[in-house]
Amino acid sequence: MLDRWSIERVAGWQSEAGWLVGCNFTPSTAGNQLEMWQVETFDPITIERELGWAAQLGMNVVRVYLHDLVFSSEGAGFLDRVDQVLAIADAHGIAMIPVLFDGVWHPKPQLGRQPDPTPRLHNSIWLQSPGRVILDDPARWPELGPYVSEVLSRFADDGRIMAWDLFNEPDQIDHLTLKSGSRQGKADAATALLDTVFDWARSVEPSQPLTAGVWEYGEDHGPITNPLNALILERSDIVSFHCYEPRVELAAVIDALEVHGRPLLCTEWLARSSGSTVDLLEVFADRGVGAINWGLVDGRTQTRFPWRSWLEPIEDDEPWFHELLHRDGSPYDPNEAATFRRLTGAGG
């Protein structure tokens, strides 16, 4: 098994990368990964416009979700569209962190026309990758190998790729875990699959670092002790994490993760009503931690509505949870946009 990067190598990567600031990016015209990447709904015009707005805020990186089903159905066409988005982003001075797999939201993805989002429901049509049918059947995991190896091989030496995020929240609760009353089966399968994905990705020997994100913490604000987090922290080149907590808790999470001596990159934050607000960009800047907030432009993901929209009705005038910009590019809060520009040196 190939070793992960040394501390010295990742320090060199961090020195070259500088302070990373950006967002999780899905164009406003796409409600999930399939809508973003399938040829029928791929929208480079909107992607161009909205990444231009990201650059005006001073962003230099975007985290973008791919999907194994688009690769399985369209192969080279899918990879060409990824290349096209990389070119658009690069023209704006923005690099990409692709996310290969995702354990969040709907467990049964299907190609083709996607349903319209349910009004006022957070991420109502977002999809897991792979679907639970494959995740729950280790005999089918080899079907995913070509997706990992061919995507990474195509872009293994591409300077427009900043890093590879292999699996987002692999053991997250979903409809099927709620029905069974336990996450353990999903957690066991996802941990084993992630270990395999690290093997596949490492065998390509990409020039960019590999990571998967820590997202659950204990009372001490360190990562909860479980096999998944142990695997993530043992195999990731850089330590990525999610934190939707206020200032004091965010600082404590950073303290707990700094002990690993590797570059830190927060790949999800910003949940206004939970106390994760744009002013926390100052914390990331002061600590030298990369900051990639959830969302850019309000659109079909509907993530300006809060997570609790899955539990109770939400009004249209609810204060925004995620996202920074209206569909015309104007900021939800001009002071937030000014904070981004000030801390990134974008002026204004």
LOMI-583583 format. One line per 5 residues: number of its first residue (from 1); their letters; for each residue x, y, z of C-alpha. Coordinates in nm, 4 decimals, padded with zeros to 6 digits. Example, Ala and Ser with C-alpha at 12.3 -4.5 7.8 and 13.67 -1.06 7.14 Angstrom:
! LOMI-583583
1	as	01.2300 -00.4500 00.7800; 01.3670 -00.1060 00.7140
This chain:
! LOMI-583583
1	mldrw	00.0000 00.0000 00.0000; 00.1338 00.3402 -00.0967; 00.1895 00.5705 00.1961; 00.0096 00.8971 00.2485; 00.2038 01.2163 00.2006
6	sierv	00.4684 01.3085 00.4532; 00.4302 01.6101 00.6798; 00.7014 01.7818 00.4756; 00.5220 01.7210 00.1460; 00.1877 01.8535 00.2680
11	agwqs	00.3627 02.1563 00.4186; 00.5027 02.2296 00.0745; 00.1559 02.1890 -00.0760; 00.0116 02.4307 00.1794; 00.2841 02.6881 00.1153
16	eagwl	00.2086 02.6805 -00.2569; -00.1694 02.6776 -00.2152; -00.1860 02.9666 00.0297; -00.5033 03.0444 00.2206; -00.7938 02.8663 00.0524
21	vgcnf	-01.1301 03.0416 00.0582; -01.4328 02.9293 -00.1365; -01.7691 02.7604 -00.1381; -01.9422 02.4340 -00.2064; -02.0622 02.5062 -00.5586
26	tpsta	-02.3684 02.3824 -00.7403; -02.5068 02.6183 -01.0062; -02.8435 02.7652 -00.9135; -03.0083 02.5779 -01.2006; -02.9157 02.2346 -01.0575
31	gnqle	-03.0836 02.0723 -00.7572; -02.8441 01.7809 -00.7316; -02.5292 01.6294 -00.8774; -02.7082 01.4606 -01.1681; -02.8694 01.7856 -01.2782
36	mwqve	-02.5294 01.9524 -01.2684; -02.3482 01.6912 -01.4772; -02.5954 01.5098 -01.7054; -02.5684 01.6357 -02.0604; -02.9360 01.7386 -02.0797
41	tfdpi	-02.9105 01.9818 -01.7879; -02.5412 02.0758 -01.7857; -02.5382 02.4576 -01.7784; -02.1969 02.6121 -01.8511; -02.3484 02.9575 -01.9041
46	tiere	-02.4775 02.9722 -01.5461; -02.1579 02.8123 -01.4153; -01.9511 03.0809 -01.5897; -02.1627 03.3632 -01.4526; -02.1770 03.2359 -01.0956
51	lgwaa	-01.8095 03.1455 -01.0681; -01.7400 03.4993 -01.1830; -01.9345 03.6227 -00.8842; -01.7373 03.3852 -00.6587; -01.4132 03.5364 -00.7882
56	qlgmn	-01.5416 03.8870 -00.7138; -01.5789 03.7815 -00.3490; -01.2144 03.6736 -00.3494; -01.2762 03.3000 -00.3634; -00.9939 03.0880 -00.5021
61	vvrvy	-01.1399 02.7360 -00.4673; -01.4716 02.5557 -00.5031; -01.5724 02.2147 -00.3708; -01.7822 02.0371 -00.6338; -01.9723 01.7095 -00.6077
66	lhdlv	-01.9415 01.4542 -00.8872; -02.1568 01.1380 -00.9200; -02.0644 00.7830 -01.0123; -02.3844 00.7297 -01.2143; -02.2961 01.0021 -01.4647
71	fsseg	-01.9575 00.8420 -01.5188; -02.1136 00.4966 -01.5591; -02.3592 00.6239 -01.8200; -02.1567 00.8851 -02.0077; -01.7899 00.8050 -01.9391
76	agfld	-01.5669 01.0324 -02.1439; -01.8493 01.2821 -02.1981; -01.8766 01.3308 -01.8246; -01.5011 01.3742 -01.7892; -01.5042 01.6299 -02.0706
81	rvdqv	-01.7685 01.8312 -01.8852; -01.5569 01.8198 -01.5681; -01.2693 01.9499 -01.7806; -01.4941 02.2269 -01.9118; -01.5888 02.3394 -01.5597
86	laiad	-01.2228 02.3290 -01.4573; -01.1422 02.5613 -01.7483; -01.4221 02.8017 -01.6534; -01.3102 02.8096 -01.2906; -00.9433 02.8461 -01.3813
91	ahgia	-01.0210 03.1467 -01.5999; -01.1524 03.3116 -01.2821; -00.8505 03.2105 -01.0737; -01.0442 02.9356 -00.8977; -00.9273 02.5769 -00.8377
96	mipvl	-01.1536 02.2798 -00.7693; -01.1796 02.0150 -00.5000; -01.3928 01.7355 -00.6493; -01.5977 01.5173 -00.4159; -01.6261 01.1621 -00.5503
101	fdgvw	-01.8839 01.0039 -00.3180; -02.1496 01.1311 -00.0775; -02.3416 00.9585 00.2005; -02.6033 01.2323 00.2426; -02.9738 01.2606 00.1533
106	hpkpq	-03.1596 01.0363 -00.0934; -03.0255 00.6777 -00.0946; -03.1667 00.5656 -00.4317; -03.0275 00.7883 -00.7092; -03.1607 00.7391 -01.0617
111	lgrqp	-03.0356 00.8811 -01.3902; -03.2611 01.0874 -01.6134; -03.4942 01.3733 -01.5484; -03.4902 01.4717 -01.1827; -03.7987 01.5702 -00.9818
116	dptpr	-03.8636 01.9321 -00.9056; -03.7573 02.0373 -00.5563; -04.0217 02.0369 -00.2856; -04.0886 02.4041 -00.2036; -03.9006 02.5399 00.0975
121	lhnsi	-03.7318 02.2047 00.1679; -03.3548 02.2051 00.2238; -03.1681 01.9987 -00.0396; -03.4879 01.8134 -00.1244; -03.3532 01.6238 -00.4284
126	wlqsp	-02.9844 01.5791 -00.3329; -02.8498 01.2276 -00.3901; -02.6117 00.9797 -00.2324; -02.3259 00.8350 -00.4342; -02.3076 00.5443 -00.4541
131	grvil	-02.6688 00.4564 -00.3847; -02.7413 00.2262 -00.0947; -02.8034 -00.0699 -00.3266; -02.4313 -00.0685 -00.4089; -02.3042 00.0552 -00.0719
136	ddpar	-02.4798 -00.2299 00.1069; -02.3398 -00.4970 -00.1286; -01.9585 -00.5288 -00.1093; -01.9663 -00.7647 -00.4070; -02.0646 -00.4656 -00.6211
141	wpelg	-01.7969 -00.2261 -00.4949; -01.5560 -00.3183 -00.7779; -01.8054 -00.1537 -01.0149; -01.6950 00.1780 -00.8618; -01.3238 00.1214 -00.9172
146	pyvse	-01.3107 00.2481 -01.2783; -01.4920 00.5673 -01.1749; -01.2291 00.6470 -00.9127; -00.9272 00.5461 -01.1169; -01.0342 00.7083 -01.4451
151	vlsrf	-01.1436 01.0391 -01.2896; -00.8214 01.0693 -01.0912; -00.6037 00.9492 -01.3791; -00.7533 01.2051 -01.6182; -00.6677 01.4910 -01.3804
156	addgr	-00.3824 01.3438 -01.1723; -00.1332 01.6107 -01.2793; -00.3790 01.8932 -01.3364; -00.2925 02.2096 -01.1452; -00.6562 02.3187 -01.1566
161	imawd	-00.7390 02.0449 -00.9044; -00.6451 02.1521 -00.5508; -00.7230 01.8239 -00.3710; -00.9490 01.5198 -00.3896; -01.2274 01.4758 -00.1332
166	lfnep	-01.3077 01.1069 -00.1555; -01.6301 01.0644 00.0433; -01.8580 01.3222 00.2058; -02.0132 01.2225 00.5424; -02.0098 00.8518 00.4513
171	dqidh	-02.2153 00.7339 00.7511; -02.4751 01.0111 00.7592; -02.8308 00.9233 00.8654; -03.0721 00.8628 00.5778; -03.4226 00.7284 00.5183
176	ltlks	-03.3031 00.3696 00.5337; -03.1087 00.4084 00.8590; -03.4111 00.5755 01.0176; -03.6296 00.2867 00.9025; -03.3901 00.0277 01.0442
181	gsrqg	-03.3384 00.2213 01.3657; -02.9582 00.2054 01.3400; -02.6745 00.3697 01.1476; -02.4293 00.0959 01.2338; -02.4751 -00.1112 00.9219
186	kadaa	-02.4273 00.1900 00.6976; -02.1307 00.3103 00.9033; -01.9577 -00.0281 00.8798; -02.0108 -00.0505 00.5036; -01.9114 00.3100 00.4385
191	talld	-01.5933 00.2804 00.6438; -01.4858 -00.0309 00.4569; -01.5711 00.1246 00.1193; -01.3799 00.4428 00.2017; -01.0739 00.2363 00.2896
196	tvfdw	-01.1007 00.0714 -00.0518; -01.1496 00.4073 -00.2248; -00.8332 00.5379 -00.0590; -00.6514 00.2357 -00.2031; -00.7877 00.2980 -00.5523
201	arsve	-00.7087 00.6690 -00.5382; -00.3623 00.6224 -00.3903; -00.2703 00.3717 -00.6625; -00.3107 00.6494 -00.9218; -00.0464 00.8548 -00.7359
206	psqpl	-00.2085 01.1912 -00.8109; -00.0088 01.5094 -00.7654; -00.2856 01.6458 -00.5421; -00.3523 01.5411 -00.1803; -00.6320 01.3048 -00.0788
211	tagvw	-00.8751 01.3695 00.2041; -01.2099 01.2810 00.3569; -01.3786 01.5012 00.6113; -01.4376 01.4611 00.9838; -01.7867 01.5842 01.0656
216	eyged	-01.8953 01.4607 01.4118; -01.7429 01.5667 01.7437; -01.7594 01.4750 02.1095; -01.8097 01.6938 02.4135; -01.4422 01.7901 02.4030
221	hgpit	-01.4915 01.9095 02.0406; -01.2489 01.6478 01.9149; -01.3614 01.3936 01.6543; -01.5799 01.1232 01.8034; -01.3966 00.7954 01.8490
226	nplna	-01.5106 00.5488 01.5853; -01.3528 00.3408 01.3071; -01.4501 00.5909 01.0380; -01.2729 00.8867 01.1979; -00.9731 00.6697 01.2815
231	liler	-00.9497 00.5722 00.9150; -00.9940 00.9306 00.7925; -00.7258 01.0697 01.0212; -00.4867 00.7857 00.9435; -00.5147 00.7990 00.5644
236	sdivs	-00.5858 01.1623 00.4677; -00.2969 01.3743 00.3439; -00.4646 01.6925 00.4653; -00.7191 01.7102 00.7484; -01.0544 01.8324 00.6220
241	fhcye	-01.3564 01.8806 00.8432; -01.7050 02.0255 00.8713; -01.8086 02.2670 01.1447; -02.1407 02.4473 01.1612; -02.0818 02.5737 01.5156
246	prvel	-02.0323 02.9248 01.6597; -01.6956 03.0900 01.7225; -01.5913 02.9280 02.0515; -01.6792 02.5758 01.9341; -01.5131 02.6308 01.5965
251	aavid	-01.1910 02.7363 01.7665; -01.2060 02.4274 01.9895; -01.2492 02.1971 01.6880; -00.9495 02.3602 01.5201; -00.7467 02.3152 01.8390
256	alevh	-00.8358 01.9449 01.8486; -00.7435 01.8851 01.4837; -00.4185 02.0852 01.4859; -00.2513 01.8117 01.6899; -00.2197 01.6042 01.3714
261	grpll	00.0315 01.8512 01.2304; -00.1283 01.8645 00.8859; -00.2930 02.1473 00.6907; -00.6522 02.2061 00.7999; -00.9349 02.2735 00.5568
266	ctewl	-01.2927 02.3306 00.6700; -01.4936 02.2043 00.3746; -01.8362 02.2941 00.5165; -01.9440 02.5822 00.7362; -02.2027 02.8675 00.7400
271	arssg	-02.5362 02.8001 00.9067; -02.6549 03.1401 01.0200; -02.9294 03.0374 01.2618; -02.6925 02.7863 01.4249; -02.4368 03.0576 01.4964
276	stvdl	-02.2035 02.9751 01.2068; -02.1965 03.3186 01.0464; -01.9786 03.4909 00.7891; -01.7814 03.6796 01.0541; -01.6211 03.3423 01.1393
281	levfa	-01.4136 03.3865 00.8257; -01.1927 03.5957 01.0547; -01.1264 03.2858 01.2701; -01.0216 03.0836 00.9675; -00.7966 03.3652 00.8483
286	drgvg	-00.6336 03.4095 01.1889; -00.5715 03.0363 01.2260; -00.4574 02.9776 00.8685; -00.7365 02.7257 00.8116; -00.8957 02.6918 00.4685
291	ainwg	-01.2622 02.7899 00.4627; -01.5180 02.6532 00.2157; -01.8703 02.7557 00.3135; -02.1863 02.5794 00.2032; -02.3404 02.7396 -00.1019
296	lvdgr	-02.3068 03.0412 -00.3254; -02.6243 03.1331 -00.5155; -02.9772 03.0608 -00.3967; -03.1228 02.8034 -00.6349; -03.2683 02.4581 -00.6815
301	tqtrf	-03.0796 02.3047 -00.3887; -03.2890 02.5348 -00.1661; -03.0239 02.5285 00.1037; -03.1096 02.8804 00.2100; -03.3789 02.6985 00.4064
306	pwrsw	-03.2626 02.5297 00.7299; -03.2159 02.1586 00.8018; -03.5254 02.1693 01.0249; -03.7375 02.2234 00.7136; -03.7420 01.8417 00.6992
311	lepie	-03.9264 01.8423 01.0335; -04.1585 02.1428 01.0207; -04.3038 02.3920 00.7707; -04.0809 02.6875 00.6823; -04.1949 03.0267 00.5572
316	ddepw	-04.0426 03.1988 00.2541; -03.9201 03.4893 00.4682; -03.7138 03.2609 00.6963; -03.3641 03.4121 00.7400; -03.1185 03.2396 00.5071
321	fhell	-02.9373 02.9350 00.6459; -02.6742 02.8798 00.3736; -02.5902 03.0646 00.0478; -02.4427 03.4110 -00.0087; -02.6008 03.5569 -00.3232
326	hrdgs	-02.9373 03.6096 -00.4861; -02.9838 03.4794 -00.8409; -02.8971 03.8198 -00.9847; -02.5601 03.8118 -00.8053; -02.6526 04.0638 -00.5387
331	pydpn	-02.5475 03.9641 -00.1851; -02.7936 03.8406 00.0741; -02.6080 04.0712 00.3131; -02.3723 04.3387 00.1735; -02.1712 04.3321 00.4965
336	eaatf	-02.1000 03.9619 00.4434; -01.9750 04.0258 00.0917; -01.7563 04.3053 00.2254; -01.6099 04.0664 00.4852; -01.5133 03.8191 00.2129
341	rrltg	-01.3539 04.0887 -00.0013; -01.1672 04.2425 00.2933; -01.0204 03.9173 00.4226; -00.9330 03.7766 00.0810; -00.7842 04.1037 -00.0422
346	agg	-01.0386 04.1300 -00.3232; -01.0951 04.4956 -00.2380; -01.4199 04.6819 -00.2201
